[in-house]
Amino acid sequence: MTALHPQFITDTAGEKLVVISLKEYNLLMENLEELEDIKFYDKAKKEDDGKRV
């Protein structure tokens, strides 16, 4: 995984925010989607009863 370079800022209401580049954001989203796919695969494999449609 590529190293992230977040910037931490505080808005006028005192809310803390994190800013990352679009490239880093897209990388995080791709990784999240891959993890979700793995989760669904693991669940399907666990529930597999050996029968196929």
Secondary structure, 3 states (H helix, E strand, C coil): CCCCCCEEEECCCCCEEEECCHHHHHHHHHHHHHHHHHHHHHHHHHHCCCCCC
